[in-house]
């Protein structure tokens, strides 16, 4: 069974050439402090220096949350067709909405989506369930206020990496806690983490170049779920791979074959299909974690497929 077509296959030489210049997104282990909070804060400063300039379209606001107001960024077109809850990545310990300003601006301008990007609480200062609780609160706010704000009660949910994990968790909470899964048009799940015990590729991706590494991933998981046993990490609200995945809206699951999180996407998409939930699995060969940010034909192919998928689901 082929997981990509001949056109995608033709982009592999360029993808491999770019791997030689893959930017580092982490600090050397020897330069990191032992204290988890200090280590996370140093990593946050490092990542903030790599963020794009903020979008002029974005409006900063807050919404009520379980532990106080939650900062959010809004991207609102003139006549929204639907809403999009975006959840940024960063291993649950770093990142903020500005990382995805350009992508969220595109969703608003190209698809006429009212985008809310949620600045959820980060670990290790705020471990599980703080981040998921904030994301659930953002979903509930959109579902409760969409009609009055933008004359729509339909929404997408999506995120990348840890944001893909939180998007999957939020999707399940919308179904099981909010009882509003019929109002979710689809979920865009990009190289997410779905089994926090660790899938095989987390520990060994074949020695291929990647922006992630096993040590960094384990630090992030421990920061998000400190002291949890493997049995506790199997809880569906922690590891959505173990959830009942029936009755979900269409999901687009995307990942590169060099990503340490490859197996998470392969397993999650397969379980979605087995549960008879509509799913598309988009696999990009010779592509690392975060490949869609690289100046490549592979990244353009991913963007085109996402645009086509969203357009097919809009009312």
C-alpha positions as CSV (number, residue, x, y, z in Angstrom):
1,X,0.0,0.0,0.0
2,X,1.5,3.3,-1.1
3,X,1.1,6.2,1.4
4,X,1.9,8.9,-1.1
5,X,1.6,9.5,-4.8
6,X,4.3,9.9,-7.6
7,X,4.1,13.7,-7.4
8,X,5.0,13.6,-3.7
9,X,7.7,11.0,-4.4
10,X,9.3,13.4,-6.9
11,X,9.9,15.9,-4.1
12,X,12.1,13.6,-2.1
13,X,15.5,14.8,-3.5
14,X,14.7,18.3,-2.5
15,X,13.5,17.2,0.9
16,X,16.7,15.3,1.5
17,X,18.9,18.2,0.4
18,X,17.1,20.5,2.9
19,X,17.9,18.0,5.7
20,X,21.5,19.0,5.5
21,X,20.5,22.5,6.6
22,X,17.8,21.6,9.1
23,X,17.7,24.4,11.7
24,X,18.1,23.5,15.3
25,X,15.0,24.2,17.4
26,X,16.5,23.1,20.7
27,X,19.4,24.0,23.0
28,X,22.2,21.6,23.6
29,X,21.6,19.3,26.6
30,X,24.8,20.4,28.3
31,X,23.6,24.1,28.3
32,X,20.3,23.3,29.9
33,X,19.7,23.8,33.7
34,X,18.6,20.8,35.7
35,X,15.6,22.6,37.2
36,X,12.6,21.8,35.0
37,X,11.1,25.3,35.2
38,X,14.4,27.1,34.5
39,X,15.0,24.7,31.6
40,X,11.6,25.3,30.2
41,X,11.9,29.1,30.5
42,X,15.3,29.1,28.7
43,X,13.8,27.0,25.9
44,X,10.9,29.5,25.7
45,X,13.3,32.4,25.2
46,X,15.1,30.5,22.5
47,X,11.9,29.7,20.6
48,X,10.5,33.3,20.9
49,X,13.6,34.5,19.1
50,X,12.5,32.3,16.1
51,X,8.9,33.5,15.9
52,X,7.7,35.4,12.9
53,X,6.6,39.0,13.2
54,X,3.1,39.3,14.6
55,X,0.2,39.4,12.2
56,X,-1.4,42.9,11.7
57,X,-4.7,41.1,11.4
58,X,-4.6,39.5,14.8
59,X,-6.5,40.9,17.7
60,X,-5.4,40.0,21.3
61,X,-8.2,39.3,23.7
62,X,-9.1,37.1,26.7
63,X,-11.9,34.6,27.4
64,X,-12.9,33.1,30.7
65,X,-11.1,30.0,31.8
66,X,-11.0,27.5,34.7
67,X,-8.1,29.3,36.4
68,X,-8.8,32.9,35.3
69,X,-8.8,34.7,31.9
70,X,-7.1,32.9,29.0
71,X,-5.2,35.0,26.5
72,X,-6.3,34.4,22.9
73,X,-5.5,35.7,19.4
74,X,-8.4,36.3,17.0
75,X,-8.3,36.4,13.2
76,X,-11.7,37.4,11.9
77,X,-12.7,37.9,8.2
78,X,-15.5,40.1,7.1
79,X,-18.1,37.3,6.7
80,X,-17.0,34.1,8.6
81,X,-18.3,30.8,7.2
82,X,-17.2,28.9,10.3
83,X,-14.8,29.0,13.2
84,X,-11.4,27.4,13.8
85,X,-9.9,26.7,17.2
86,X,-6.1,26.6,16.7
87,X,-3.8,25.1,19.4
88,X,-0.1,25.8,19.1
89,X,2.7,23.3,19.6
90,X,5.8,23.4,21.8
91,X,5.8,20.1,23.7
92,X,3.3,21.5,26.3
93,X,6.1,23.5,27.8
94,X,6.8,26.3,25.3
95,X,5.3,28.2,22.4
96,X,2.5,30.7,22.0
97,X,-0.1,31.6,19.4
98,X,2.3,34.0,17.5
99,X,4.2,30.9,16.2
100,X,1.3,30.3,13.8
101,X,0.2,33.9,13.0
102,X,0.8,33.4,9.3
103,X,-1.1,30.1,9.1
104,X,-4.0,31.5,11.1
105,X,-4.1,34.6,9.0
106,X,-4.3,32.4,5.9
107,X,-7.2,30.4,7.4
108,X,-9.1,33.6,7.9
109,X,-8.3,35.2,4.6
110,X,-8.4,32.2,2.3
111,X,-11.2,30.2,3.9
112,X,-13.2,33.0,5.7
113,X,-12.8,31.3,9.1
114,X,-12.9,33.1,12.4
115,X,-9.8,31.8,14.1
116,X,-9.2,31.7,17.8
117,X,-5.7,30.7,18.8
118,X,-5.6,29.8,22.5
119,X,-2.6,30.7,24.8
120,X,-3.1,27.8,27.1
121,X,-1.2,27.3,30.4
122,X,2.2,25.6,30.0
123,X,4.0,22.8,31.9
124,X,5.9,22.3,34.1
125,X,4.4,25.1,36.1
126,X,0.9,24.0,35.0
127,X,1.0,20.2,34.3
128,X,-1.9,18.1,33.1
129,X,-4.9,18.8,33.1
130,X,-4.3,22.6,32.9
131,X,-3.5,22.8,29.2
132,X,-6.4,20.5,28.1
133,X,-8.8,22.4,30.4
134,X,-7.9,25.7,28.8
135,X,-8.4,24.3,25.3
136,X,-11.8,22.8,26.3
137,X,-12.8,26.2,27.7
138,X,-11.8,27.8,24.4
139,X,-13.9,25.3,22.5
140,X,-16.8,25.8,24.8
141,X,-16.5,29.6,24.3
142,X,-16.6,29.3,20.5
143,X,-19.6,27.0,20.7
144,X,-21.5,29.3,23.0
145,X,-20.7,32.6,21.4
146,X,-20.1,31.8,17.7
147,X,-23.7,32.7,16.6
148,X,-23.8,36.0,18.4
149,X,-20.2,36.9,17.4
150,X,-20.0,35.7,13.8
151,X,-23.4,34.1,12.9
152,X,-22.0,30.6,12.8
153,X,-22.0,27.7,15.3
154,X,-19.8,25.4,13.2
155,X,-16.1,25.0,13.9
156,X,-12.8,23.2,13.1
157,X,-10.2,22.2,15.6
158,X,-6.5,21.8,14.8
159,X,-3.0,22.0,16.0
160,X,0.6,20.8,15.5
161,X,2.8,18.6,17.6
162,X,1.7,19.0,21.2
163,X,-1.1,21.1,19.7
164,X,-2.1,18.1,17.6
165,X,-2.4,16.1,20.9
166,X,-4.4,18.9,22.6
167,X,-6.6,19.2,19.5
168,X,-7.4,15.4,19.6
169,X,-8.1,15.6,23.4
170,X,-10.3,18.7,22.9
171,X,-12.2,17.0,20.1
172,X,-13.0,14.1,22.4
173,X,-14.0,16.4,25.2
174,X,-16.3,18.3,22.8
175,X,-18.0,14.9,22.1
176,X,-18.0,13.5,25.6
177,X,-18.3,16.5,27.9
178,X,-19.8,19.3,25.8
179,X,-22.1,17.1,23.7
180,X,-21.5,19.2,20.6
181,X,-19.5,16.9,18.2
182,X,-22.1,17.5,15.5
183,X,-21.0,21.1,15.3
184,X,-17.4,20.2,14.6
185,X,-16.7,20.2,10.9
186,X,-13.3,18.5,11.1
187,X,-10.0,18.2,13.0
188,X,-6.6,19.0,11.5
189,X,-4.1,16.9,13.4
190,X,-0.5,17.6,12.3
191,X,2.4,15.4,13.6
192,X,0.7,15.1,17.0
193,X,1.5,12.9,20.1
194,X,-1.2,10.4,20.8
195,X,0.4,7.9,23.1
196,X,2.4,9.5,25.9
197,X,4.0,6.2,26.9
198,X,6.1,6.5,23.8
199,X,5.6,4.8,20.4
200,X,8.6,3.0,18.8
201,X,9.6,5.9,16.5
202,X,9.9,8.3,19.5
203,X,12.9,6.2,20.7
204,X,14.3,5.4,17.2
205,X,13.4,7.1,13.9
206,X,16.1,5.2,12.0
207,X,18.8,7.8,12.8
208,X,17.2,10.3,10.3
209,X,17.6,14.0,10.7
210,X,14.8,15.5,12.8
211,X,14.0,18.6,14.9
212,X,13.0,16.3,17.8
213,X,15.1,13.9,19.8
214,X,14.2,11.2,22.3
215,X,15.7,13.0,25.3
216,X,13.8,16.2,24.6
217,X,10.5,14.4,24.0
218,X,10.8,12.5,27.3
219,X,11.5,15.8,29.2
220,X,8.4,17.3,27.7
221,X,6.2,14.3,28.5
222,X,7.5,14.2,32.1
223,X,6.9,18.0,32.5
224,X,3.3,17.6,31.2
225,X,2.5,14.4,33.2
226,X,4.9,14.4,36.1
227,X,5.1,11.3,38.2
228,X,2.5,9.4,36.1
229,X,2.9,5.7,35.5
230,X,2.4,4.1,32.1
231,X,-1.0,2.9,33.2
232,X,-2.0,6.4,34.1
233,X,-0.7,7.7,30.8
234,X,-2.9,5.3,29.0
235,X,-6.0,7.2,30.2
236,X,-7.8,8.4,27.0
237,X,-7.8,12.0,28.2
238,X,-4.0,11.8,28.4
239,X,-3.3,9.5,25.4
240,X,-6.1,9.8,22.9
241,X,-4.9,6.7,21.1
242,X,-6.6,4.7,23.8
243,X,-10.0,6.5,23.4
244,X,-13.2,5.3,21.8
245,X,-12.7,7.0,18.4
246,X,-16.1,6.3,17.0
247,X,-18.5,9.1,15.9
248,X,-15.9,11.7,15.2
249,X,-16.0,14.2,12.3
250,X,-13.5,14.0,9.4
251,X,-9.8,14.1,10.5
252,X,-6.8,15.0,8.5
253,X,-3.7,13.3,10.1
254,X,-0.4,14.6,8.6
255,X,3.2,13.5,9.4
256,X,6.6,13.1,7.8
257,X,8.4,9.7,7.7
258,X,11.5,11.1,9.5
259,X,9.5,12.5,12.4
260,X,10.1,10.9,15.8
261,X,6.3,11.1,16.1
262,X,5.6,9.2,12.9
263,X,4.1,6.1,14.6
264,X,1.7,8.2,16.7
265,X,0.1,9.5,13.5
266,X,0.1,6.1,11.8
267,X,-1.5,4.4,14.8
268,X,-4.0,7.1,15.4
269,X,-5.2,7.3,11.8
270,X,-5.5,3.5,11.7
271,X,-7.6,3.4,14.9
272,X,-9.8,6.2,13.6
273,X,-10.4,4.2,10.4
274,X,-11.1,1.0,12.4
275,X,-13.7,3.0,14.4
276,X,-15.3,4.1,11.1
277,X,-14.6,7.7,11.7
278,X,-13.7,9.5,8.5
279,X,-10.0,10.1,8.3
280,X,-7.3,11.0,5.7
281,X,-3.7,10.0,6.4
282,X,-1.2,12.3,4.7
283,X,2.4,11.0,4.9
284,X,5.3,13.0,3.5
285,X,8.5,10.9,2.8
286,X,11.9,12.0,4.0
287,X,10.3,14.8,6.0
288,X,11.1,15.7,9.7
289,X,9.0,17.2,12.5
290,X,7.9,20.7,11.5
291,X,8.6,20.1,7.8
292,X,5.7,22.3,6.7
293,X,7.8,25.3,7.9
294,X,10.6,24.5,5.4
295,X,10.9,26.3,2.0
296,X,10.1,23.1,0.0
297,X,7.7,21.6,-2.5
298,X,6.7,19.1,0.3
299,X,5.5,21.9,2.5
300,X,3.6,23.4,-0.4
301,X,2.0,20.0,-1.1
302,X,0.9,19.9,2.6
303,X,-0.6,23.4,2.5
304,X,-2.5,22.6,-0.8
305,X,-3.9,19.4,0.7
306,X,-5.0,21.2,3.9
307,X,-6.7,23.9,1.8
308,X,-8.5,21.3,-0.3
309,X,-9.6,19.4,2.8
310,X,-11.0,22.5,4.6
311,X,-12.8,23.7,1.4
312,X,-14.5,20.3,1.0
313,X,-16.0,20.5,4.5
314,X,-17.1,24.2,4.7
315,X,-20.9,24.7,4.7
